Amino acid sequence: MFALLVGAGVSSQWQSWLFFTNRVDFGIVDQQFGIDVGFYVFQLPFLTFVVSWAFAAILVIFVVTTIQHYLNGGIRLQGQAGSRVTPQVKAHLSLLLGLLALVKGVGYYLDRYELTLSERGFVTGATYTDVKAQLPALQLLMIVSVFCFGLLIFNIWRRGFTYPIIAVGLWALVASLAGTIYPALVQRFQVEPSESTKEAPYIERNIEMTRVAMGLDLVTPRNFDYEPTLTAPEIEENLATVRNVRLLDPAIMRDTFQQTQGIKSFYDFRDIDVDRYEIDGRTTQVVLAARELKQTDLPNSSWESEHIAFTHGYGIAAAPANAIDANGRPDYALADIPVSAGPGAESLNIDTPGLYIGEGLKGYAIVGAARDEVDFQDNDDQTEVTRYSGADGVDINSLPRKLAFALRFAEPNLVVSGELGSDSRILYKRDVVDRAKTLAPFLKFDRDPYPAIIDGEVMWILDAYTSTDMFPYAQRVNPRAVRSGDLRTAANYVRNSIKVVVDAYDGTPTFYIVDDEDPIAKSYRKQFPDLFSEDKPPAEVAEHFPYPEDLFRMQTDMWGRYRITEASEFYDAAGAWSVAQDPGNSIGQTAVESVIDAAGNIISSAEVRIAPQYLLMRLPGDDDESFVIFRPFVPFSDDDSRKNLEGFMVVHNDPERYGEIEVYEIRASTPVDGPALFNSNIQTEEEISERVTLLNQNGSTVVPGNLLLIPVENSLLYVRPLYIEATGTTAVPELQLVIVGVGPEVVIADSFEAALARAIPGLNVDLQSETVKPEADVTAPEDDESSESPEPQEDESDELSVEELLALSGEAFDRADAALRAGDLAGYQRWVEEAAGYISKAQKLLSESPARDDADAA
């Protein structure tokens, strides 16, 4: 029984054992002991476990043996002083105590290496106190342990109590004085009074190893010589970048997709992702989402309906991120049921739209039953049926199997239902992440798989990470740097070395190792050679691999401090950055909560950090557009008061440059607005403030979209779309206004193209065709707009009285309400603005009336 108790925990160390027996060198040695990092990552954890287990096992044996000797009379509590314990018992217990001392000595030997992961000093790693005090103490304790072992073994022949008492007393004295008190005194009286000087060489070790462990040693620094102005010719040279500005905010688009493309209540868009596809012959940024089965909202909740009739989701909805229709909604390139791609969007065609594998898809489904499955229901309530023809599923055509699955899912219908026949199969583990974890429980998976359309098939792509917290001298990432998921751990080495591609129809998973240089991935390939594909991912698959957002969050948070390579500057945080503050979800305000700074420390009551953004743009100095993930920085400050832009990090997503990290440092003669500062400045613009205030009244709400910073040549283009959402549970946010900023200029207009033209004098381009408009076309649209505009003519309204103007404003508000009830948010906006114009003129007349009265009296 005791053997079972002692050995019970060993089975949990299977992964440590596999690492121990499949070590791969990193080619990097730690600065203290000169040992390859592979020893720390692959072997030290298992060796530490073995020593701890051996010590615990011997201790249990010692206790059990003592009790047994007492029960057998070898130990008596009463009797003469010299005869209470027999000589044989003394010898036996001395041997066990000697083994404990020897094992403890081995533990002290291994503890030396764990100093490279110490958190005692200013940074992670063996710092001054660890090297100068704790390490000598451990070496002394090793000697003491061996000496005690010798005394206890010698006592087997002496069979007394003197030597055991000396051994235990000596060990306790040295452990307390040398192992605990002395290091504490060194830390308090030598290190703390001059910490920056004492810790300097160890800080340099930490900087070097942290940059390697987090992939920051591969960052390419670049200068960005900022110019506050942006000219029309510069825009014309970067039309592809400007055309691909992402106006559709993925966070807001989920509700829009659900209302406009959900079709039926049992279809659900769980998440909006960003990718790029070829549309009209050009690479275009796209927002897309899978139309998944919502199992809680089926037409009826019978067992047959839930598990046999409704088995899968259907297709994908996708829209260019840079375009909207006449109502301010996504201009879908792939939509509807049955799913169909629009003209020029052939790359989005789907041949197999059934989604049997999805995000959060729980439970099981029965295919090959007596009845057909519901393939889809369209807007006209027409039902199309189908039968599953994929390779996934377990046969459930025999009584033993039915009984087994009935027990597995606690469902007797699996045994008694007449719908199950000889061709029936059961599909389970249908959640993408759950399926991958079942196959590879040792990997860490991203929380957000994303769909991709590849050769007419829907594939789920899932990022898998290799990580460890055993990389010597490397700083641990604060878990709060990551939103959620497996990666939210205190790791100090992370790589996105593995991509998992899962067929959404038949569930076939393929594990690709995309980073052949990662030693942990190499070890996994040795451990599980049949799990990982020997082939590289096909080009059509690799072109949809994005750089993972969670890894990018970790790297940007760490880069703020670890961009500094000098120990003294690192200690003082001189030149440190923080990820820029999030501009918030309202104009002129920022969201606030407790977050971490760039060094991984928690800041109390600080502003939320801006989320990474996937953008399609041409970076300064490049010839072509790149699909990148982007995040800006501001100077580090304890109180978050500094919000000027200092730089930005991008990582390339295109296959030919995948994973290349670049950091652009802003060089400017005057401070440059960061995202939160620009958003605050928006409120000071009278025109913007008035329009937003008016639109926030009478049953509608202005919802700001993501604030984008787009580098164009040596300047920055700030873009923030504004959505209008009517009150009500079925409201659909519609993009009606766009704010554009260039340098000190901040403007608002009904479209991005119009706002861009207002912000940049002389600009006259057609963004959809990426051409400069002919000069003859410059004034014609303005004439057309003025003739169709609902705004009253100046010469008519200027002659009206205050009462007449207020009456007209009331009529305009009535028409705005009617437009809102009809769902015409564009019309609603026009009528509200017309009413505001009447009210403004009435206020002007009222303010002028006292002056006129005084003039008449004179």
SESE-132347 format. One line per field, with one value per residue (C-alpha): x, y, z. Coordinates in steps of 0.1 Angstrom, whole numbers. Layout:
<sites>
xx = (X; ...);
yy = (Y; ...);
zz = (Z; ...);
</sites>
This chain:
<sites>
xx = (0; 28; 46; 15; 12; 48; 47; 13; 28; 54; 30; 23; 60; 57; 64; 95; 108; 102; 121; 149; 153; 150; 172; 181; 208; 199; 234; 233; 251; 242; 266; 271; 278; 285; 260; 238; 203; 190; 201; 179; 148; 150; 169; 169; 131; 132; 164; 148; 117; 137; 156; 124; 107; 136; 138; 100; 101; 130; 113; 81; 101; 119; 86; 70; 101; 101; 65; 71; 101; 80; 52; 77; 94; 126; 117; 104; 92; 98; 128; 164; 180; 205; 181; 150; 162; 179; 213; 198; 172; 198; 218; 187; 176; 211; 213; 180; 190; 223; 205; 183; 215; 230; 199; 197; 233; 223; 194; 218; 239; 209; 197; 228; 215; 181; 197; 197; 159; 160; 135; 155; 172; 162; 157; 152; 184; 214; 221; 246; 233; 227; 262; 281; 262; 236; 259; 287; 261; 248; 283; 289; 256; 267; 299; 279; 254; 282; 299; 266; 262; 296; 288; 255; 270; 298; 271; 259; 288; 288; 250; 246; 227; 257; 266; 230; 224; 257; 248; 212; 224; 252; 230; 203; 229; 246; 213; 199; 230; 247; 216; 191; 205; 237; 222; 195; 221; 241; 209; 199; 233; 254; 230; 201; 222; 239; 217; 223; 261; 260; 234; 248; 266; 236; 212; 232; 229; 192; 188; 208; 190; 155; 159; 169; 142; 114; 128; 136; 172; 159; 143; 154; 154; 146; 142; 110; 118; 84; 69; 37; 23; 11; 8; -15; 14; 25; -10; -11; 22; 6; -29; -28; -20; -47; -72; -67; -73; -95; -127; -146; -138; -139; -151; -182; -188; -199; -233; -236; -227; -251; -280; -274; -259; -271; -302; -316; -315; -296; -266; -241; -210; -188; -158; -147; -112; -90; -72; -64; -77; -76; -107; -109; -74; -59; -49; -76; -79; -110; -131; -147; -164; -178; -215; -215; -243; -258; -270; -290; -313; -325; -362; -369; -349; -355; -326; -331; -331; -299; -279; -291; -310; -289; -253; -233; -229; -228; -203; -185; -195; -167; -165; -137; -125; -122; -157; -193; -226; -250; -263; -230; -230; -204; -203; -201; -180; -191; -226; -260; -274; -266; -233; -221; -191; -196; -180; -142; -141; -136; -108; -136; -157; -166; -172; -178; -197; -206; -189; -189; -159; -160; -153; -170; -190; -199; -213; -217; -235; -248; -242; -253; -286; -318; -330; -312; -294; -305; -278; -293; -324; -326; -345; -375; -376; -366; -348; -320; -309; -276; -257; -222; -195; -164; -138; -144; -165; -165; -188; -217; -233; -231; -247; -214; -204; -238; -236; -201; -211; -243; -222; -197; -224; -250; -276; -298; -312; -279; -290; -328; -331; -344; -325; -292; -283; -254; -238; -242; -211; -207; -187; -173; -145; -159; -144; -112; -91; -105; -97; -61; -56; -67; -40; -13; -20; 16; 13; -2; -29; -42; -77; -88; -87; -95; -112; -95; -109; -83; -90; -128; -125; -129; -100; -95; -60; -49; -16; 2; 31; 61; 71; 91; 98; 132; 153; 182; 183; 153; 126; 92; 62; 34; 4; -18; 0; -22; -60; -67; -59; -30; -4; -15; 14; 46; 68; 101; 106; 78; 77; 49; 66; 35; 5; -25; -48; -81; -106; -139; -158; -142; -121; -87; -59; -24; 3; 30; 63; 70; 100; 127; 151; 131; 148; 115; 97; 126; 123; 86; 92; 116; 90; 60; 73; 40; 21; 39; 39; 72; 62; 61; 27; 15; 19; -19; -21; 10; -3; -31; -8; -10; 15; -3; -17; -10; 27; 29; 13; 40; 68; 55; 51; 86; 102; 92; 119; 142; 148; 174; 207; 228; 224; 224; 198; 177; 178; 167; 141; 157; 142; 118; 85; 51; 25; 3; -29; -61; -82; -113; -148; -159; -147; -124; -121; -99; -106; -90; -81; -51; -27; 10; 37; 63; 85; 58; 50; 15; 5; -24; -52; -36; -51; -58; -32; -42; -48; -26; -40; -36; -31; -23; 1; 34; 60; 85; 113; 94; 84; 52; 24; 28; 2; 15; 5; 10; 12; 24; 45; 46; 72; 70; 55; 43; 11; 4; 7; 30; 10; 32; 41; 76; 75; 57; 65; 53; 57; 53; 27; 34; 51; 83; 89; 69; 80; 103; 101; 108; 106; 103; 115; 99; 123; 106; 112; 79; 59; 37; 3; -2; -36; -51; -39; -52; -86; -87; -79; -109; -132; -117; -128; -161; -175; -168; -182; -214; -221; -214; -235; -265; -262; -261; -297; -331; -327; -293; -257; -224; -200; -164; -145; -108; -84; -58; -23; -12; 24; 25; 59; 73; 40; 11; -25; -49; -83; -112; -146; -178; -208; -244; -265; -302; -315; -331; -321; -318; -299; -272; -242; -237; -206; -217; -188; -150; -125; -91; -61; -28; -5; -25; -54; -84; -115; -148; -168; -194; -168; -131; -125; -142; -124; -91; -98; -106; -75; -51; -54; -54; -61; -85; -84; -108; -97; -117; -100; -67; -65; -63; -95; -94; -95; -129; -145; -134; -164; -192; -198; -200; -227; -246; -243; -255; -285; -295; -285; -314; -296; -317; -303; -285; -305; -338; -331; -312; -345; -365; -374; -365; -399; -399; -364; -375; -405; -384; -360; -390; -401; -365; -364; -398; -384; -352; -374; -393; -360; -347; -379; -374; -338; -324; -295; -280; -313; -315; -281; -289; -322; -305; -278; -304; -322; -290; -284; -318; -312; -277; -292; -319; -293; -273; -304; -312; -276; -278; -312; -299; -273; -300; -323; -294; -288; -325; -326; -296);
yy = (0; 24; 15; 24; 57; 66; 56; 71; 105; 90; 85; 122; 127; 110; 141; 149; 114; 118; 151; 135; 107; 129; 159; 183; 209; 246; 256; 282; 279; 297; 323; 310; 273; 271; 243; 240; 253; 218; 205; 229; 224; 187; 170; 192; 189; 151; 149; 173; 151; 119; 134; 148; 115; 95; 118; 114; 77; 72; 94; 74; 42; 57; 65; 31; 13; 32; 23; -13; -16; -1; -26; -54; -43; -30; 5; 9; 40; 27; 9; 17; 45; 24; -4; 14; 10; -22; -20; -36; -8; 19; 4; 1; 37; 51; 36; 52; 85; 82; 77; 107; 128; 115; 122; 157; 163; 154; 178; 206; 199; 203; 234; 252; 250; 262; 295; 305; 307; 326; 355; 369; 398; 427; 403; 366; 346; 340; 376; 390; 373; 340; 339; 354; 339; 313; 293; 289; 280; 252; 239; 239; 221; 195; 189; 188; 163; 139; 143; 135; 105; 92; 97; 79; 50; 48; 47; 13; -1; 22; 18; 49; 82; 105; 105; 109; 138; 154; 149; 163; 192; 201; 200; 222; 248; 251; 252; 280; 301; 296; 287; 313; 340; 348; 353; 375; 397; 400; 410; 436; 452; 447; 446; 469; 500; 498; 476; 490; 485; 451; 437; 452; 421; 399; 423; 420; 382; 385; 409; 386; 354; 370; 385; 351; 332; 355; 358; 395; 390; 388; 422; 445; 481; 509; 547; 564; 601; 615; 643; 659; 665; 641; 653; 642; 628; 606; 592; 585; 566; 545; 539; 502; 509; 535; 514; 485; 506; 483; 502; 471; 465; 428; 434; 453; 432; 401; 416; 428; 394; 377; 400; 401; 366; 344; 336; 313; 314; 281; 296; 315; 336; 331; 352; 375; 369; 388; 374; 383; 369; 379; 399; 416; 406; 424; 411; 425; 424; 405; 400; 365; 341; 306; 301; 275; 254; 270; 238; 257; 274; 245; 245; 218; 202; 165; 141; 133; 170; 177; 147; 133; 160; 192; 180; 208; 245; 259; 279; 312; 348; 372; 408; 432; 450; 483; 485; 490; 490; 519; 513; 513; 475; 450; 446; 408; 389; 356; 353; 338; 302; 284; 301; 319; 342; 374; 384; 387; 367; 332; 326; 325; 298; 269; 234; 217; 241; 216; 224; 193; 206; 241; 265; 254; 227; 203; 168; 143; 138; 107; 104; 76; 73; 61; 97; 125; 154; 190; 206; 241; 262; 294; 326; 311; 282; 258; 228; 210; 176; 158; 127; 128; 114; 122; 99; 109; 90; 57; 29; 24; -6; -32; -36; -35; -3; 13; 3; 17; 51; 51; 49; 74; 101; 89; 86; 54; 66; 55; 19; 20; 45; 29; 56; 39; 14; -6; 25; 48; 65; 88; 120; 135; 157; 182; 214; 223; 230; 200; 177; 189; 187; 151; 142; 164; 172; 183; 213; 247; 259; 293; 300; 313; 290; 307; 294; 296; 287; 266; 251; 252; 235; 251; 245; 254; 267; 265; 279; 255; 267; 251; 267; 263; 281; 266; 288; 301; 338; 346; 368; 352; 367; 379; 357; 388; 398; 372; 373; 337; 302; 277; 304; 323; 309; 322; 309; 324; 307; 306; 296; 292; 262; 241; 249; 225; 224; 206; 199; 214; 187; 154; 165; 153; 170; 177; 189; 209; 219; 253; 262; 236; 254; 251; 224; 217; 210; 188; 168; 164; 150; 124; 115; 113; 108; 97; 127; 154; 157; 152; 176; 213; 229; 234; 270; 275; 266; 285; 318; 318; 314; 346; 354; 346; 375; 361; 355; 391; 404; 387; 400; 436; 437; 424; 446; 478; 471; 447; 471; 484; 465; 486; 474; 509; 522; 490; 495; 531; 523; 551; 549; 522; 519; 506; 494; 523; 529; 517; 546; 530; 525; 561; 594; 613; 586; 556; 523; 519; 488; 472; 460; 451; 474; 466; 449; 425; 444; 451; 488; 498; 518; 521; 523; 492; 485; 487; 453; 441; 447; 428; 453; 452; 480; 491; 497; 525; 515; 485; 481; 460; 457; 433; 417; 425; 425; 459; 474; 509; 521; 551; 562; 542; 561; 548; 568; 563; 601; 599; 591; 603; 578; 564; 536; 506; 469; 449; 412; 400; 373; 367; 333; 347; 369; 351; 359; 388; 413; 450; 479; 515; 542; 576; 604; 638; 674; 676; 650; 627; 617; 582; 565; 576; 611; 614; 600; 626; 654; 643; 657; 692; 693; 712; 697; 662; 668; 683; 655; 628; 645; 648; 613; 600; 613; 602; 565; 559; 554; 562; 533; 541; 514; 505; 534; 526; 541; 537; 546; 563; 573; 593; 603; 587; 584; 581; 565; 558; 547; 556; 532; 542; 517; 521; 510; 476; 440; 435; 467; 464; 488; 507; 526; 562; 584; 582; 603; 609; 626; 637; 657; 684; 681; 661; 658; 639; 629; 604; 582; 574; 587; 620; 624; 617; 644; 669; 661; 663; 693; 686; 649; 635; 597; 568; 543; 514; 516; 529; 556; 594; 610; 631; 668; 671; 650; 671; 695; 673; 652; 683; 697; 664; 662; 698; 692; 660; 671; 676; 707; 739; 766; 794; 821; 805; 797; 829; 849; 827; 837; 818; 803; 792; 776; 757; 744; 732; 715; 697; 685; 673; 654; 637; 626; 613; 593; 578; 569; 553; 532; 521; 510; 538; 550; 570; 589; 593; 609; 633; 645; 649; 670; 691; 697; 706; 732; 749; 749; 764; 793; 799; 801; 826; 848; 847; 857; 886; 900; 919; 936; 946; 959; 981; 995; 1003; 1020; 1041);
zz = (0; 9; -23; -42; -24; -30; -67; -75; -86; -110; -139; -141; -151; -184; -203; -182; -189; -227; -226; -206; -231; -261; -253; -281; -276; -280; -291; -263; -229; -197; -185; -150; -154; -192; -198; -228; -223; -234; -200; -181; -204; -210; -182; -150; -144; -145; -123; -98; -97; -92; -62; -46; -52; -37; -7; -1; -6; 18; 44; 41; 45; 76; 92; 84; 95; 128; 135; 126; 149; 177; 171; 171; 203; 188; 202; 237; 253; 287; 301; 309; 290; 271; 262; 248; 212; 201; 183; 152; 150; 155; 126; 104; 110; 107; 72; 62; 76; 58; 25; 32; 37; 5; -15; 0; -11; -46; -43; -33; -63; -86; -67; -80; -115; -105; -93; -129; -126; -92; -87; -57; -76; -98; -127; -132; -129; -106; -95; -70; -39; -56; -70; -41; -12; -21; -44; -19; 7; -15; -21; 17; 23; -3; 17; 50; 35; 24; 58; 76; 53; 64; 101; 98; 79; 105; 131; 117; 136; 166; 169; 191; 191; 192; 156; 143; 166; 155; 118; 121; 143; 120; 89; 106; 118; 84; 65; 86; 89; 55; 35; 47; 71; 53; 18; 34; 50; 18; -1; 25; 34; 2; -27; -18; -10; -44; -64; -99; -95; -79; -103; -135; -149; -141; -156; -188; -187; -183; -212; -235; -226; -225; -260; -273; -254; -267; -302; -297; -307; -343; -343; -371; -358; -383; -381; -390; -398; -391; -412; -400; -435; -461; -497; -525; -546; -516; -513; -550; -547; -519; -533; -526; -489; -486; -505; -480; -448; -427; -421; -408; -371; -364; -329; -341; -372; -353; -346; -382; -396; -372; -382; -419; -426; -397; -419; -392; -354; -352; -372; -352; -360; -330; -340; -369; -382; -406; -436; -472; -505; -541; -551; -585; -592; -562; -528; -504; -467; -457; -426; -425; -401; -402; -400; -373; -358; -326; -308; -282; -307; -329; -341; -315; -287; -293; -292; -329; -338; -318; -328; -361; -381; -373; -374; -389; -397; -432; -451; -445; -448; -460; -469; -480; -449; -469; -485; -475; -493; -496; -461; -444; -440; -453; -490; -489; -514; -500; -485; -483; -482; -504; -502; -533; -541; -559; -592; -590; -557; -571; -546; -520; -537; -514; -528; -494; -471; -444; -411; -389; -369; -354; -325; -293; -311; -282; -279; -307; -340; -357; -394; -417; -399; -415; -420; -439; -423; -427; -449; -446; -444; -465; -461; -477; -452; -479; -464; -483; -470; -472; -461; -447; -469; -449; -433; -397; -372; -353; -365; -341; -358; -331; -297; -277; -294; -288; -252; -248; -263; -244; -212; -225; -232; -206; -234; -237; -271; -286; -279; -285; -314; -346; -366; -361; -387; -401; -418; -388; -373; -343; -346; -313; -302; -327; -312; -331; -300; -281; -310; -312; -275; -274; -300; -285; -248; -244; -266; -257; -281; -291; -279; -313; -343; -376; -408; -442; -477; -495; -529; -522; -488; -454; -431; -395; -387; -351; -336; -313; -291; -275; -243; -211; -179; -175; -199; -177; -170; -192; -177; -173; -191; -169; -177; -179; -211; -229; -232; -223; -233; -228; -233; -202; -181; -166; -194; -203; -237; -263; -300; -324; -340; -349; -370; -369; -400; -395; -423; -412; -430; -421; -391; -405; -386; -399; -376; -394; -377; -393; -372; -377; -355; -323; -301; -282; -315; -326; -293; -299; -334; -319; -292; -316; -351; -365; -352; -372; -410; -426; -454; -454; -455; -491; -504; -506; -469; -457; -473; -448; -417; -396; -370; -337; -318; -284; -291; -305; -274; -253; -275; -276; -238; -233; -260; -242; -216; -234; -263; -239; -239; -214; -178; -162; -186; -181; -144; -146; -174; -193; -228; -219; -238; -231; -255; -264; -245; -260; -273; -258; -273; -270; -285; -262; -235; -228; -210; -176; -156; -139; -165; -170; -183; -209; -183; -172; -140; -129; -130; -108; -123; -157; -191; -212; -239; -276; -292; -321; -355; -388; -416; -453; -460; -477; -450; -453; -476; -490; -527; -521; -497; -468; -445; -411; -374; -359; -324; -314; -284; -261; -235; -203; -173; -140; -141; -178; -184; -214; -246; -274; -301; -298; -324; -336; -341; -371; -379; -415; -423; -460; -466; -481; -451; -424; -389; -397; -369; -375; -350; -363; -339; -344; -350; -350; -340; -322; -302; -323; -310; -298; -303; -270; -274; -309; -297; -269; -294; -315; -289; -292; -329; -328; -360; -348; -313; -326; -351; -326; -299; -323; -335; -300; -295; -305; -304; -319; -306; -321; -318; -326; -345; -341; -343; -370; -375; -411; -420; -454; -466; -436; -422; -403; -413; -384; -393; -371; -385; -367; -367; -359; -341; -335; -301; -300; -298; -335; -342; -369; -366; -399; -409; -416; -407; -409; -390; -406; -391; -407; -384; -367; -392; -380; -402; -404; -435; -446; -462; -460; -494; -486; -453; -469; -496; -468; -449; -478; -501; -538; -534; -560; -562; -567; -540; -555; -588; -573; -599; -599; -610; -642; -636; -653; -627; -597; -596; -611; -580; -558; -580; -579; -542; -537; -558; -539; -504; -480; -466; -471; -494; -476; -493; -482; -445; -438; -443; -418; -383; -352; -349; -386; -382; -351; -369; -397; -373; -357; -391; -398; -365; -373; -407; -389; -365; -395; -412; -380; -377; -413; -406; -428; -407; -436; -440; -403; -402; -430; -413; -379; -395; -413; -380; -364; -391; -384; -347; -351; -372; -347; -319; -340; -345; -308; -299; -324; -313; -282; -303; -328; -300; -287; -321; -326; -292; -301);
</sites>
